[in-house]
Amino acid sequence: MRITDTIQKNAALYPDKTAIQMGTENISYRELDKNIKKIASFFNKLPFEESQGKAALYLPNGIDFLQSFLGAISAGWIAIPLDLKWKERELNERLEQSQPDLILTTEVLQRRVNHKNATLTLVSAIADSVPFEENKNRVSDKSLFYMGFTSGSTGIPKCFVRSHRSWVKSFVCSKKDFGLTESDTVLVPGPLVHSLFLYAAISTIYLGGTVKLLPKFSAVRTLTEIETDEASVLYTVPTMLAGLTKEMNKPNNMLQLKKIISSGAKWEPGLKGRINRLFPKSELIEFYGASELSFVSFITHRADKQKALSVGRPFHNVELSIRKDGNEVERGEIGTLYVKSEMLFSHYLNRPDANKEVWENGWLTVGDLAKLDEDGDLYIIGRSNNMMISGGQNVYPEEIENVLHSLKGIEEAVVFGIPDPYWGEKVSAAILLNEHEELTTRDIQRICRKHLSIYKVPKHIIFKKKLPYTSSGKIARSKVKEMYGQGVFNS
């Protein structure tokens, strides 16, 4: 099946049901089906260079974004979401990688985007197209439909490509493992250029539910939507959850918010406790995955048996393998995590070197180091390319960050290495304290020594009032190191 195959069926089953809503604007499934066919008709008439057309979407969050995305892929094109927050250099870099045939934008935004090999087209130009029944023989479940970019926290982002089948198989996980149905109203408060939130919206439409969008994330607006508009599911990332807890002073006891689904980073223990207290009636689901891997494992935070640092067990259709030097390790041993499923990405665009690094006989790795315990629960230790060598010892920053996040008073922390003539790399940490906290370097080091080997305890700690983030809501480790090296971060 293709991603758009159920939309016509949904339009026939419940034509007047709201498919997408943002603020006071909404469209029904009947209207969505008609609009997608209109947009597909427009794209079907356009020329393109390679085997499939590529359409870059430089659009604000909203209904037009989702309709344009679905219409383009319905016509057999590959959609490439572009982030409005990217600077000119970042935008041009991604356009150069992806080489779109067309850039779809608005009158307001058109002056900010240009690419010599792409036709610039306004969303308004599609209005006069005539809807058509798309030629389903042109697009199969193996056809490519989506190009995205890795977040770039460890260097220049890579352009990755996915097939229809990889997401359709993921939709099965949303239904079987998360328990989502056509009855759900799903609140998507984040940017649709982020694959988590785009997936949340598209999977909801595929299943026949209602999608609620925000123009941009706002903790206050998100809480208002939950309280007044009866959202049953909330997709989020931990930084957003932290923002929500800051705005709440009492538990939300409304029964309609059945599930909170989070990914992008591990929940630190203090945040999990606050969410448990403030949303006592909601099921809390955290899943581990990656742009290339899709879903890997998930954990429910109200389960009887809690393992604070685990990322849960594999989804029903996922196989795991943990290897060291090419061989499977024993339970409890650390190795490189490999994943096999029908949800894996296709390839990195124009990067045969990178593709060779991650694929091995149908198994895929993104370089995460992991272990499985005796119960089969998965633990992510860190990224191999984040590893520091300090005093001749291998040090993984994520292990230290887990300890820092467990300390009362610390809101955010990122660990990185700085060049040092004695240590090779000096273990350093940038820390954002909770309001009114007064922890000192000595306080933090003393507590860390209780949980970490001495060589892993940060030797240099920087207290900051804000930290840089990637577009996916993670702290940008490489940016922190860069800023420190430039002397703008070491205060």
C-alpha positions, 0 to 999 in steps of 0.5 A: 500500500501507499501512504495516500491509499486510505484517504479516499476510503476515509472520505467515503466512510466519514466525509464530513469528519474533520481531517485537519484543523489549525485554529479556526481553520479546518477541512473535512476528509471529503475536502482533503481527498478533493484537494489532494487530487487537485494538487496531484493533478498539478504535479502530474503535468510537470516535467522532472529530471530523473525517474521521480520528480522532487518537490521542496516544500518551503511552507509554514506549518499548516493545512497547506503544508500537509495537503501539498505533501500528500498531493505531491507524493500521490502524483509519484513525486518525492517531497522535501520539507524545508525548515523556515528557521534555516539560515541562508547557508543551511538552506542552500546546502540542503537544496544543493544536496537534494536538487529539487525540480520544484520549490513550492512556497508562498508569496511572503516567503518566495524572496527567501528561497531560490535554487538555480535548477528548480522552478519556484511555484506558489501554492496559490498557483495550484488553485485552478487545477482540476482534480483527477483520479491519480494513476496508481500504477505509477506509484507502488509501495516501493516508490520513494516519497520523502527526503529529509535531513539528519539533524546535523548535531555531529556534522554536515547533515545527510539527506536520507530517502524513504519509501512508501512501504517503510512508513505504511509498515510504521503505521501498523506500529502506531495501531498495534503497539500504541493502540491508535485508531480512527477515533483519536484526535491527535495534537501535533504541536511541533514543526512538520519539517521534523520527521516525528511530527510529520509522521504523527500527522500523516499516520493519523490521516492514514488511520482516519483520525483528526489532526490538530496543528499549531503554527509553532510550539507554545506550551500555553497554547498546547495546554489550551488545546488539550484542555478545551479541544479534547485531544486524545493523543499528544506527540512531543519531544522531551524539551516540549514536555519540560516546557509544559510542566513549567506552565502547569501548577496542578495535575490535569485530570481530564480523561480525554488525553489518553496518551502522550507519545514522546521521542527524540531523547531519553526522558530524565528521571525528574521530568518523568516524575513531573509528567506522571504527577501532572498527567495522572490519567494519561498513558506515557509512551516513550519510543527510541528510533532514528530517521534511518531506523524508524521505530526500534523500541518503546516503553510505557512509563506506567508499567509495573516494572520500571527501568529508568534508563531502558528504552524498552523492548522492540516493536512487534516487527523489529529484530535487534542485533548487538555486535562487537568486532562482527560477532553477537555479544552476550546479554549485558555486554555493550556493542553496536546496535543493528536493526532489521525491519520493513520500516528502515530507510532506503539510502542516503542520497549521493553518499555511497560511502555513508550507505556502505557504513550503515548497511550490512546484509539487510541490517542497519546501524546508525552507530548507537552503542547499546546493550540488552539486559536479561529481560530483553530490555534495550539500553542505549549507551551512546553514539560511537562517534560521540566517544571521547578519549580522556586519559587513555580511557573511552568515555561516552558523554551520554552515560555522564548526561544520564547521571547529570539529568538525575541530579535534582536542580539540573534542567539540561546538560550536555557533555563534550570533550575539549582538547587538553595537553595532559588528558587528550580530551578534558571531560566538560559539561555545559549545564542549565540549572532549574530556576532558583537553584545554586549548585556549584561545580564542586557540588556537581562533581561530588555527586557525580563521583558517587555514580561515575568512575573518577575519569568520567567526572566532568573536570570543567563545568560551564553554567549557562542560561540557555543552550543551542538545540537542533531542529529536532529538539536535541541539544546541539553537542557539536554547536556547544563545542564549536561555541566553546572553541570560539570563546563565546561559550566558556563563561 
